[in-house]
Amino acid sequence: MVSSLRLPSLTSLFSSPSILRTPPLLCRPHHHHHKLSFPPPLPLTAAFSSQTTSASTTENPKKQTNQDQKVITPRSHDFNAWYLDIIANAELADYGPVRGTMVIRPYGYAIWEAIQDYLNVKFKETGHSNMYFPQFIPFSFIEKEASHVEGFSPELALVTIGGGKELEEKLVVRPTSETIVNHMFTQWIHSYRDLPLMVNQWANVTRWEMRTKPFVRTLEFLWQEGHTAHANPEEAEKEALQMIDVYTKFAYEHAAIPVIAGRKSKAETFAGADRTYTIEAMMGDRKALQAGTSHNLGQNFSRAFGTQFMDENGERQHVWQTSWAVSTRFVGGIIMTHGDDSGLMLPPKVAPIQVVIVPIWKKEDEKTGVLNAASSVKKVLQSAGIKVKLDDTDQRTPGWKFNFWEMKGVPLRIEIGPRDVLSASVVISRRDVPGKQGKVFGISMEPSILEAYVKDKLDEIQSSLLGRATSFRDSNIVDVSSYDELKAAITIGKWARGPWSASDADEQRVKEETGATIRCFPFEQPQGTKTCLMTGSPAEEVAIFAKSY
């Protein structure tokens, strides 16, 4: 029986200094009998989450010995504990000294960099330029757009003292930048010739969240936020849809996450937007994750800030605007979509390391030949543009290394021992196919053969992860035609899809009675006449309901 790491509550965590460092965990993947347990380099406690289970207990690390160290929580046993264990053991993040903040460690940041690398190219291809706006925003800016201040006021962090003196006006630590962007756009935009104005910034934002979870919801997080201004509403709508399409393609083609793209309901629309478009992803616990959004802001902010331009007829008009964003939440989405009880499982296109080489020798006279062969294999793959790591340390056993790199989600492992050197071949194991089924012997070290094989396998893994996630998603969406059917679907943890034309009050009722919200009205809609599942009235669209992060 696998025992699990029990996570202390936030209160106990920060009231007791002894709990700030917990004992090392042990990882025992069940599908490789030859692998050794290893202590992971980072234990992560519940510093991020107040959502601990009722059975959670606070452990005293001073009383624990090697004999009662805990193992990685199985995903099926406690998904939240599993998630925190993965972040700890795969060295993705640690917690900051301020409750709800996190330190993104190099491996976690490298995944974020892979996201940045893809999106930066796409943003520039679609005509956007990167720039940067200040982190501090006058409070009066936030107040100018009524629904915006109402939507964000509970999450604002305010600065009231600077340089030892009380400030004349409170400053908001950036929760999002629509207000300060509009302040600057008003100074830059005068004529239709200045439009469209399309910019993006990579920045940090602060939202004072009460219930936090690393990568998914933290007090401070990293994101990109795009902001555009246009001369007519058609251009703004086209832009908002174009950017949600960029996010959708990234999710499918790189993160291997089969998101559902669509429009948010009025109740779920961004504060200050006319329309919000979203990509919704199903996590391994079947909760929905809003993975990216694109907002058509209409003229709401331009009217509040007086952002106007002279059109071709000499008339003054307010600009039409969009904003759109993806954040480090996507890293959490990748973990919760693909990970298993052995750790992370990274799609090759976002993996910081795509191939790890583990040399194996027993006798000292075998070491040089094995390491030389491993080095040449590394050079072959590197020259082919593959991200490769040679783990040639002799402080750890091969079994420990297998465990460790599986935990970190490296898609392919190459093993080279003395027999492989003699036969000029290698053994290759796939992270996504456990045990012997995923291991192939006798792959030639000849550069062209090895390179082609590895590239082909990386492509296979990328496709396999998307296919697996798509099957999981589709098998957990239930088509419903009545409120009773919706409630039954949500009760068993499924997503419910059904016709909807009911009121905001009805939508709130669903949320209160089931805990589910409308995730989106999907762009892809079924044909034929539809009847609202709640009211029995005609409906034009189906909506997807689900519990969410």
C-alpha positions, 0 to 999 in steps of 0.5 A, spaced: 500 500 500 502 506 498 502 511 503 501 519 501 504 525 504 500 529 508 500 536 507 499 541 513 494 547 513 497 554 511 495 556 519 500 551 521 505 552 516 506 559 518 505 558 525 510 553 526 518 554 524 519 547 524 514 545 519 518 550 514 522 544 511 519 537 511 523 530 510 525 528 503 520 524 500 521 517 496 519 516 489 517 508 488 514 508 481 511 501 480 512 499 473 520 498 473 522 493 478 529 494 477 529 502 479 531 504 486 528 509 490 531 516 491 530 522 495 528 528 491 531 534 492 525 539 494 520 537 499 514 542 497 509 543 503 502 546 503 504 553 503 500 554 496 494 551 498 488 552 503 485 546 500 488 541 504 484 534 505 480 533 511 485 528 513 491 532 513 495 532 519 501 536 521 508 532 521 514 534 525 520 533 521 524 532 527 521 525 529 521 522 522 526 517 520 528 514 514 524 508 515 517 512 515 519 517 510 513 518 505 512 516 498 509 520 492 502 521 493 498 517 488 494 521 483 488 517 484 488 517 491 489 525 492 490 529 486 492 536 489 497 532 494 500 529 488 500 535 484 504 539 489 509 532 490 510 533 483 512 540 483 517 539 489 520 532 486 521 535 479 524 541 482 519 546 478 518 551 484 518 552 491 514 557 496 516 564 497 516 567 504 510 571 503 504 566 503 501 565 496 507 566 492 512 562 489 519 561 487 520 558 480 526 554 479 530 553 473 527 547 470 520 550 471 522 557 468 525 553 462 518 550 461 515 557 461 521 559 456 518 554 451 511 557 452 515 564 451 519 562 445 513 560 441 508 565 443 513 571 441 514 568 434 507 568 433 505 575 436 511 578 432 508 574 426 501 577 427 504 584 427 505 586 435 511 589 438 513 588 445 514 593 450 513 594 458 509 598 462 510 600 469 508 596 475 505 601 479 498 604 477 495 610 480 488 608 484 484 613 480 486 609 473 482 603 476 476 607 478 475 610 471 472 604 469 466 602 473 465 594 472 473 594 472 474 596 479 468 592 481 471 586 478 478 587 481 477 591 488 477 584 492 484 582 489 488 589 489 495 590 492 495 597 494 502 601 496 500 607 501 507 609 503 513 611 499 520 613 501 518 613 508 512 618 507 504 617 506 503 617 498 498 623 496 495 617 492 494 610 493 498 606 488 495 599 485 501 594 484 499 591 477 493 586 477 492 587 469 494 593 465 488 596 461 488 602 465 495 604 464 495 602 457 489 606 455 492 612 459 498 612 454 494 610 448 491 616 449 497 620 448 500 616 442 493 616 438 491 622 435 489 620 427 487 613 424 494 613 421 496 611 428 492 605 428 492 599 429 496 600 435 498 593 437 503 591 443 505 586 448 508 586 454 511 580 458 510 582 466 509 580 473 502 581 476 499 581 483 492 579 485 491 578 492 488 571 492 485 567 498 486 560 496 492 559 492 495 553 488 502 553 485 502 555 477 495 555 477 493 561 482 498 565 486 499 572 489 504 574 484 504 570 477 508 571 470 504 572 464 504 576 457 498 581 456 497 584 449 493 590 448 491 593 441 487 599 439 483 599 432 479 604 428 473 600 427 469 594 431 470 589 426 478 589 426 477 589 434 473 583 433 477 579 428 484 581 433 480 578 439 479 571 435 485 571 432 489 571 438 485 566 441 486 562 435 494 563 436 493 560 444 489 554 441 494 552 436 499 553 441 495 548 446 494 543 441 501 543 437 506 544 443 503 543 450 499 537 447 492 539 451 486 539 447 483 545 449 475 547 447 475 554 445 469 558 445 466 565 448 465 566 456 458 567 458 456 574 460 457 573 468 464 570 466 466 575 462 472 579 464 471 586 468 470 591 462 470 587 456 464 586 451 466 579 450 471 574 452 474 568 449 477 563 452 480 556 451 478 551 457 482 545 458 480 538 462 485 536 467 487 529 470 482 530 475 476 532 470 476 540 473 476 545 468 482 550 467 481 556 464 488 556 460 488 563 456 483 569 454 482 574 449 477 580 450 474 584 446 473 591 450 469 595 445 470 602 447 469 601 454 476 603 456 477 608 451 471 612 453 473 612 460 480 614 458 478 619 452 482 615 448 480 618 441 482 619 434 480 623 428 477 618 422 478 619 415 472 623 415 475 628 420 470 626 425 473 624 432 471 617 435 473 612 441 478 607 439 476 599 439 480 595 443 482 588 445 487 585 451 489 578 451 493 573 456 496 567 457 500 566 464 504 561 468 498 557 469 499 554 463 505 550 466 500 547 471 496 545 466 501 541 462 503 538 469 495 536 471 494 534 463 500 529 462 503 527 469 502 520 472 504 517 478 512 517 476 512 524 475 512 529 470 510 527 463 512 533 458 510 534 451 517 534 447 516 541 444 515 544 451 520 539 454 527 543 457 530 536 456 528 532 450 533 526 451 537 524 457 543 519 456 544 515 462 551 511 461 552 504 465 558 501 467 560 496 473 568 496 472 572 502 472 575 499 465 569 500 462 567 507 464 572 510 459 569 507 453 562 508 455 563 515 457 566 516 450 560 513 446 555 517 450 559 523 449 559 522 441 551 520 442 550 527 445 554 531 440 550 527 434 543 529 437 545 536 439 548 538 432 541 535 430 537 541 434 535 536 440 535 538 447 539 533 450 543 532 457 548 527 459 548 524 466 555 522 467 555 523 474 558 517 478 555 519 485 548 516 483 546 509 480 543 508 474 536 506 477 536 512 481 537 516 475 532 513 471 527 515 477 530 522 477 529 523 469 522 520 469 520 524 475 522 530 471 518 528 465 524 527 460 520 524 453 526 519 451 532 516 455 538 513 452 542 507 456 549 506 454 552 500 457 559 496 455 555 491 451 552 497 447 559 500 446 561 493 443 555 493 438 555 500 436 548 501 439 543 504 444 537 502 448 532 507 448 526 508 453 519 512 452 517 516 458 510 515 456 510 508 455 512 504 462 516 498 462 518 493 457 513 496 452 516 502 451 524 500 451 527 498 444 534 495 444 539 495 438 538 502 435 544 504 431 549 509 434 550 511 426 548 518 426 543 519 421 540 512 423 540 515 431 538 522 429 532 520 425 529 514 430 530 519 436 526 525 432 521 520 429 520 518 437 519 525 439 514 526 434 510 520 436 510 522 443 508 529 442 502 526 438 501 520 443 500 525 449 495 529 445 491 523 443 491 520 450 488 527 453 483 528 447 480 521 448 480 522 456 477 529 455 471 526 450 470 520 454 468 525 460 464 530 457 456 528 457 451 531 453 445 533 457 438 536 455 435 537 462 437 540 469 437 533 472 441 530 467 446 536 468 446 535 475 447 528 475 453 529 470 457 534 475 456 530 481 460 524 478 465 529 476 464 530 468 463 536 464 456 537 462 454 540 455 447 542 453 443 547 450 442 554 454 439 560 453 437 561 460 438 567 465 444 570 469 440 568 475 439 561 472 446 560 471 448 563 478 443 557 481 447 552 477 453 555 480 450 555 487 447 548 487 452 544 483 459 548 484 459 548 476 460 554 472 459 555 464 466 554 462 464 557 455 459 556 449 464 553 444 465 555 437 464 548 434 456 548 435 452 542 433 447 543 428 439 543 428 434 546 433 435 546 440 431 547 447 434 550 453 436 545 458 433 549 464 427 553 461 425 549 455 425 555 451 429 555 444 436 555 444 441 557 439 447 555 442 450 549 447 454 551 453 459 547 457 458 546 464 464 544 469 467 545 476 474 549 475 480 551 478 
